[in-house]
Amino acid sequence: MRLVQVETPTQALEFLQFPVRLYAADANYVRPLTKDLEAVFDRQKNKYFRHGDLCRWLLVDNTGQTLGRVAAFVNEHTAHTFAQPTGGMGFFECADSQPASNMLLDGCRAWLASQGMEAMDGPINFGDRDQWWGALLDNFGPPLYGQNYNPPYYRRLLETYGFGRYFNQYTYFRKVAAPLSPAYQQKAQVLFNDPDYSFEHLRLSNLAKYTEDFRQVYNKAWVKHDGVKEMQPEQSAQIMKKLRPIIDEQICWFAYYQGEAVGFFIALPELNELFCYVNGDLNWVGKLKFAWHRWRGAVRTFTGIAFGIVPAHQGKGLETAFVLTVCNTVQDTSKVQYEDFVMNWIGDFNPKMMRVAEALGGTIWRTHATYRYLFDRTKPFERAPIIS
């Protein structure tokens, strides 16, 4: 076996196509969109290349057959925020072979060490945490859009190599029609009756306003989290531009206090319930299939992708008000007959948000894990610090 650095278009194509062959017999696998993956490795499209670098490899046997793939990367904005400078490992796909897996991971370790790193997290994304983050540990069903999918043996490959569990990522689930407890409904009603609070769903006709409201709340609610930097206007504009074609206005809501944005709940139709029909390609045929299946009502799930409340208004019941408003709206007036509500993952380092999800009737539906490997094996391993 040998590692081959991805440098040519042919090798880049093989990097994308290897998992398709690896999972050919797995009915749960949903092929990611090729354009989404290509954007990660495009220095013109991925903003993380402005303050980082990446290298990727194929693992081939003596006949040239691909046995695995992987990428390693450094994000200079976050690498030095830990006790040990920490890089990333991701897009790891491998046959069920410990020697093959070890060779892939050794390649990542050596490259990251040459970049001054002393640890690596993985499997993660060379990008934001909302996509391609964590190894799947349970509920090996079809993945949500942007969610890593892997067979059960990946856990063994990573842990045998020496990775430790840095944090668990819990995806919560609830039925749209499931009632909230009377106590929580009453708490939300207090806010609905308070003239200082108001709620409104996003309107595409005024997207610029909601983009800035989103950014303001995000910066107040999230910058204290480990490795999270303040969002700039161009970043929020890019996020909303990307989401615009798939936004359902009735499942994206904002809360205001005396006219100032204090919270948001952003959800999207679960795209993999449509992308499972396009085989990774949104060419004109893929777009027709996407439109047809969306029109016929294939989407039954909406996924909460972003949720934030500024600290001064936390603990007042805004999260309950959001869920009540969204669920009532989609049951009463939405053209889409949503049945299931899946919440974006919450790290076990954030018990406050876990309690919020449970208070909203959510139960843990799926677990991913972010692993960490310390290059100096004599150093004590520590899990992600708990957010107080």
N, C-alpha and C positions, 0 to 999 in steps of 0.2 A: 504493500500500500504506500501511496505517496500523496502529499498535499500539493495541489496545483492552485496557484493564485489566479483569481479571476481577472483577466486583463483584456480578453478579446470578446467581440460580440457573440461568437459561438459559445464561449465559456459562460457568458452572462445569460444566454438563453438556456443553457443546461442548468444553471443555478436555479432558474425559475421552473424548469420542467421536471427536475428530479423528484420533488415531492408528489407531483401528479402521478408518476409511476409508482412511487413508494406506497401511496394510498389508493391505488387503483381498485383494490378489492374491499376498501373500507367505505361502507354506505354512509357513514356519518361525515365524511370529509366533504367540505365545501371549498372549492378552489378559490383562493383570493383573486381579486381582480389584478391582472397583470400590470395595469397602469399604476395601481396603488403601490405595488412592490417596486416597480421600476423607479418610481418617484423617490423612494428611500435612498437609492444608490445614485441618483442624479445630482451632481454637484451644482447644477443650475436651479434645481427645484427644491432641494432639501436645505432649509436654512441652517441646519445643524452643522453643515460643512463650513459655515462662516467662523465657527469657533470649535472645530473638531476635525477628526479624520477617521477613516474607515478602511478596513482591508477585509477581503472575503476570499474563501477558498472552496474548492471541490476536493473531496477525497476519492481517489480512483485506485482500483486494483491493477494488477499487472497486465490485464487485458484491456484496460482503459474504461472499464465499467465503473460508474459512479456509485459510491457507497454512502456518501454523505456530503453535507455542505454546512457552512457556518460563516458568520461574519463577526469581526471584533471592531470596536470603535471607542473613541474617546470624545467625551463632551467636556470641553475645558471649563464650561460654566458651572458644572456640577462635580467634576472629578475630584476637586480639592476641598469639597465641603465635608468629607468624611475623615475619620482617623487615619485611614490609609488612602492615598490617591487611588480612585476606583474607576475602571473602565467598564465597558459593556461587552457582552457576548449575546448574539441573537441570530435569528433565522437558522437555528440549529435543526437540522433534519438528518436522521441517521438510521441505517439498518440496525436491527437488534444485535449489536456486536460491541462488547466493551472495548476491545482493542481499537476498533474503528472510531468509536466515540472518544476514546482517550487521545487518539492522534489529532482529531479535530480540536479538542479542547486544549491540548498541548500547544497547538499552533496559535490559538488565541492568546494563551498565557504568555508565550514567548514574544509575540508582537506587542502586546500591551506592556510587558516589562520594558521593551525597547522604547516605549513612549513615556516611561517614567511612572507607570502604574504599579501598584502593589496589591491590587485585588481586582476581581471582576464580578460583576453582577450578571445574571442571566437566567433564562433567556429573556432579553428585553429588546427594546426598539432603539434605533438611532433616530429618535424623534420623541414625540409626546407620549405620555403614559396611557393615553386612551386607545392605543393600538399596539398589537404584537407584544404584549407584556405578560410574562409569566409562563410557567409550565403547567399544563392541565393535570390535576391530580385525581379528579373524580368526575362523575356524570359525563361520560365520554360520548355525548350526543353531538348533533350538528352545532358548530360554533356560531356565536353571534358575529356580526360584521366586525372585522378588525380584531377579533379575539383569537389568540393562539389556539391551535388544535394539535394534539399529539397523542400517540398511543400510550397505554399505561407504562410501558417499559422505559420511557424516557426518564421517569423519576429514578428508577434503579441506575440508569446510566450516569445521571448527574450526581446522585448521592454516593455511588461507589467511587466516582472520581475524587470526591472529597468536598463537594459543595454542601454548605449548610443552609438551612432555611432562614433567609433574612426576614421575610414577612409573608404571611398568607394574604391572598386577595379573594375576597368573598363577593360573589355575584348574588344579589338578592332577587327574589321573585314573589309576586302576588297576583292573584286574579283581579282583573279590573272590577268585577262586580262584588268582590268580597267587601263586606261592610267594615268600617272602622268602629272601634269601641265607642259607646256613647260619651265617655269622658273625653276622648280625643275629638269627637265631632263637636262637643260643646266648646272645647278650647279653640277650635277653628272658628266657630260661630262668633266668639268674642271679637276676633279680628275682623270678621265680615261686618260686624255691627259698629266697629270703631271708625269714625269718619276720617281719622288720620291715615288709615291704611286703605290702599286700593290695589286691585289686581287687574291685570289685563294681559291678553295673549298677544304674542308677537304678530305683527302685521308686516308682510313683505313690502307693502307700499311705503313703509317708513323704517326700512331695515337699518339705516345708518344710526337712528336713535337707539334702537335696541342693541346694536353692536357696541356702542359706547356704554350703555347701561350695563351690559354683560361684563365689559372690561373693568368698569369701576367696582362692581361687586366682587368680581374674581380677585382683584388685587387686594381688596380689604379682607376677603375671606380665606385666601389660599396661600398668600406669599409666606406665611409663617411655617408652611409645611416643608419637610426635609427635601431639599433639592429643587424647590419650586421658585422660579424667579418672577419678578413683576412683568405682567403682560403689557406690551407696547401697542399703540393704536394700530400699527400696520399688521400686528399679529392677530388681533381680534377681527380686523377687517378681512384678513385672509381666511380665518376660520369660518366666518359667516358666508363669505363668497363660495367656499367649498360646500357648505351645507345647503345653500339656497335652493338648488334644484330638487332637494328631497325633503325640505321642511314641510311639515304639516302644522299650520299655524295654531291649531286647536290643542296641540300637546306641548307648546312652548309658552311658558308663562313668566311674568315678572311681577314682583311685589314692590310697592312704593310706600314710603312714609312721608307724609307732607310733601309729596311730589318728588322725593329723592329715591332713586332705586336702592333697595335694601336686600333684594333676593331675586334669584332666578331658578327656574326649573326648565331645562332643555331636554326634550325627548325627540326621538326620531322613529319613524316606522322601521321595524327590524329588516334591514336590507338583505340579509342573507336568506330571508324567506323569498326573495326575488332573485338574488344573484346565484342561487343554487341551480337556476335554469340556464345560465349564460356561459358556463364553463370558463370563467375567468376573463372573458373577452366582451367588452362593450363596444364592438363594432356595430354596424347598422343592424345586423341580424340580432345581436345581443340586445340592442336598445329596443328593438321591436318585441322581443321576448319579455324584456323587463316591463315595457308598457302594457303588454297584454296581460301578464300575470298580476300586475298592480291593478289593472282595470277589473279583472275578474274577481278581485278580492282575496288574493293569496296571502296578504299580510294580515296576521291575527295578533301580532305582538308589537308593542312599542317599547323602546329601550331608552331609559333615562341615561343620557350621556354626560350631563353636567348639572350640578346642583350646588348652589352657594347662597349663604346668608351672611351678611356682615355681622361681626361679633356683637355689636350693640343690640341687635334684634334676634339673636339666637336665644332659644329657650322659651320663646313666646308662642310657639305653635305654628309658625309660618310653614314649616315642612308639611304639617298636617293639612293646612289650608290649601297648599299647592296640590297635594294628592287628591283631596276631596274635589277641588275644582276641576282638575284634569279628568278624573274618572267620571264625574257627573257629566262633564261636557261631552266626552266621547260616547257615553251611553245615551245621551239625550239628543245630541245634535250632529255628531260627527257622521260623515259619509262612510268612514272606514269602521268596520265592526271589530274593533279591538277586543280581544278576550284576555290577553295576558300582558302584564307589565313587568319588565325586567329592569332592575336598577344596575347602573354601572358599578364596577367593582369598588369595594371599600377595603382598604388595608387593615389588618388586625392591629396596626399601630394607631388606629383612629377609633377607639372604643366609643367616643361620643357619637360619631356618625353611624356606627354599628347599632347603637341603641335607637337612634332615629329611624333607621331602616326597619328595625324590629317593631318599633312603636307604630309604624305605618302598615303593619301587617305583613312585612316581608320576612321570608325565611331563606336561609342559605340554600341556594340552588346549585351552585357550582363553585369549586375552589381551584384557583391557580396559585402558584408560589413563585416568588422572586427569590432566587438562590444567590448566595455570595460565596466566593472562593478566595481565601487569603493566600497570597503567594508564599509568605513566611508561615510555615505550618506550625511554628512554635507560638505564634501570637494567639491570644484568646479570641474566640469568635463571639461577637455580640449581635443580637438581633436589633432590628430597627427600633429606635427610641419611640416610646409611646407619646402621642400628642396629648398634652394635658388640656 
